[in-house]
């Protein structure tokens, strides 16, 4: 039990001008890089880590956490305004955010994204502060076999609720997993599907495939329309009523269950290393749509879809630190980079951290809460800027988006090879869209493919490939049962809809 005077001293160290100033700088920088497609907060954190060497540990780590939190808020901005997610986490936000913006309500969409993001992030931080150790113990008990069946459940949910038909969703899933195998075998380091390209030893660059599949097809489609490119990217009526520019308390409260569901899913998946905020956002979105009274309104500008996606992907940020701080296991790429920041200052994350560095940890908790409030204030101010920018002609907006995509991939994905890969992925995205396959299922399968392959190999080694050995893993069997029940209920529901009236 940490003494109360240590917690007070930690909070006193947090709420000093220097720490708060760096947290604010991190949030502003994070929102900016999040709003620029192709850069993202992970790249910004990686670049900023060496500069924290000259800072005090609390100042430097709080600065990096501010970048990560701000990046998720910023990623929703282009997703809402031009259907171009600034980060992969915001792809689910675009499903309802962009249609709402096209209806002339971009400020309403951005405000819902901001409010739900801060709500989910704060809820996750509170759970991190209060019950991080018990959640970490639960996560530790989930071995490769349990994680494998958890990933299979996630794939089933995504295929059924986002993939259209099960067959088309299954094909998109297979293609995503197939491309995730490009590079070195994680078990034996054997090159696969590289076709003589040494640049592919590390796999297909994440930035190239994310922008090529999710972003460039939409940008090229809008540019190829050819007519009306002098009109604003998003029309905002001059006489727009106040209700279309804001979120009332009644509207916010109506999304409470969507945000609660999103925050819960994001926290649970964030505490499990390797699942990620992108999967959390889509699973929360799909679950909210499935439980809604009007599921057909999703994808057409339903604010509950925005609330579910943003609360889920933001809740992952705090939950990712649960295994990092208590077990020394990073829950995401961003969390892995934070381990480097800790080690720069001679601090080893793990079970002894709360005993040896209690003041630093609780100071970091205070900085995370402060970053949430700053995210809210900076986000409110930034909406006016972004809503003014989006009034520029479509030709300017989408040409600039194309330029930013090219720049981001060139810097983050290996120069010209990254650009060629992005172009190839763009063609693949256009083909998938033309044939009616879900790019959402594809991209999630790609993101989770490496984790799935490693877990599958580990589970096979533990069980010897024998199904009878699964009897020793009751949690895995329970997850399998949930998976089969969900699939059966979904197929039954689909059959009912297919019956003639």
Buried (B, 14 or more C-beta within 10 A) or exposed (E): EEEEEBBEBBBEBBEEEEBBEBBBBBBBBBBBBBBBBBBBBBBBBBEBBEEBEEBBBBBBBBBBBBBBBBBBBBBBBBBBBBBBBBBBBBBBBBBBBBBBBBBBBBBBBBBBBBBBBBBBBBBBBBBBBEBBEEBBEEBBEBBBBBBBBBBBBBBBBBBBBBBBBBEBBBBBBEBBBBBBBBBBEBEEEEBEEBEEEEBBEEBBBBBBBBBBBBBBBBBBEBBEEEEEBEEBBBBBEEEBEEEBBEBEEEBBEBBEBBBBBBBBBBBBBBBBBBBBBBBBBBBBBBBBBBEBEEEEBBBBBBBBBBBBBBBBBBBBBBBBBBBBBBBBBBBBBBBBBBBBBBEBBEBEBBEEBBEEBBBBBBBBBBBBBBBBEBBBEBBEEBBEEBBEBBBBBBBBBBBBBBEBBBBBBBBBBBEEBBBBBBBBBBEBBBEBBEEEBBBBBBBBBBBBBBBBBBBBBBBBEBBEEEEEEBEEBEBBBEBBEBBEEBBEEBEEEEEEEEEEE
